[in-house]
Amino acid sequence: MLASIEQHGNIVVAQRDFSWGMELANIAGIVARHFPDFNGNGFYPHPQEQALQRELMAVPALRQLSQMIGRAKARGMAITNLGLSALCEAQRNAVLYAIALCRGFPTSTDQRTKRVAWDVRARQTTPEQARFVTFSERVGGADMHTDSSFYPMPEEQFLLYVVSAARCNGGASLLIDVEDVERELQKTAEGRAAFELLQKTPVPFRVPSVYAAKDEQLEYHQATVFHRLDDGSLAMRWRYDSISKGLDARPELGSPALLAALALLNEVIEKQAPRFERQLPDDTLLWADNHRTLHGRGTYTDPARHLIRIRISNTPNADRVGPSGIAAD
């Protein structure tokens, strides 16, 4: 199904090499039958999502695409020329929702609207609103992070679809394999000590106040930065600004050694660890492992840059703990 495969460590770049034929219309029709309200073309976690998932997996192209991503055993995969650029917004987002549902269970990015498909693009703001603008709603760069880091169950996967790449030659998509972060830390005694400390010491991830349940209530979630998955592979939960704000509010949870370890790790991540860096063209789908890779973006100035993001849990939404997701990452 894919051609011209490039391998960059555990990150793969490939080009679609199959015809959707009539299946795009079929997919959009299936999704439309299950959603009387498209929720502003963003959809929402469907109450019968497992039944809908089974129906969509019966569509050959969707099933094969999902299986191909799984068989690649990659930490990230960019699929260029996906074939959705000629679709209207509603059909395009329906197909993206279907691709995501065939990989797992899309979660709501916005707790207010419950939208699953989130528009990553700059928006006009007043000076007061600008205080609350997140990575996904402004031009510029984005530090390396994992999504939903301050919630009990961060989603295991996410998709990004490039509607319109930045025309300023900026806004490159960045991915760092967690194992490469560990390798960099293991090169020095200070790095090895930081790695050990951050495996065993929980840190407070502060929930951005604009998304907290109550304005007057400080919300945070404690977790270790590094942990092992069931298969023994290394995973991370990381957002440096969220940790820093958590420790500012709860200094008793920190120590000089912990602060030094976090600062060293941030330096390794932002300046030393090898990374995949690519300005992805229009009509590209980027899938990534949210537990075993960090992601971010290079700086850009073009306000017309437009991506769509969908987060995907391996656990059905009915069984998840805590909010499904927020727009802040």
Number of C-alpha atoms within 10 A of each C-alpha: 12 14 13 9 13 13 11 13 15 17 22 21 21 18 18 17 14 12 12 14 9 8 15 21 14 14 22 19 14 18 21 15 9 14 13 9 12 16 14 12 18 24 25 23 19 18 12 11 19 16 11 17 19 13 14 21 21 12 15 11 20 23 16 15 18 17 14 13 19 12 9 13 12 17 24 28 24 24 22 22 16 19 16 21 15 9 13 10 15 15 20 19 24 26 24 23 26 23 23 26 27 25 25 24 25 34 31 26 25 19 16 9 13 19 25 30 29 23 19 22 18 20 13 11 13 7 8 8 9 13 10 15 17 16 19 22 20 21 21 17 18 20 20 21 23 25 25 26 28 26 22 16 16 23 26 19 26 22 26 22 28 23 22 18 22 23 14 13 13 19 25 20 20 19 24 26 25 20 17 18 21 19 13 17 22 15 10 11 10 13 19 16 14 22 21 12 18 20 15 13 15 17 22 25 28 26 23 20 15 12 17 14 13 10 10 8 9 15 19 24 16 18 21 17 23 22 17 13 12 7 6 8 12 17 20 25 24 23 22 19 14 19 24 20 17 25 20 14 15 15 12 8 15 17 11 7 12 17 15 13 21 20 15 16 23 17 12 18 23 14 10 14 19 16 22 17 16 16 16 21 17 20 20 26 27 20 25 24 22 27 26 22 28 27 21 21 20 18 17 19 17 19 17 16 22 19 23 21 22 26 29 28 22 14 16 17 21 11 7 16 12 10 18 26 27 23 21 18 19
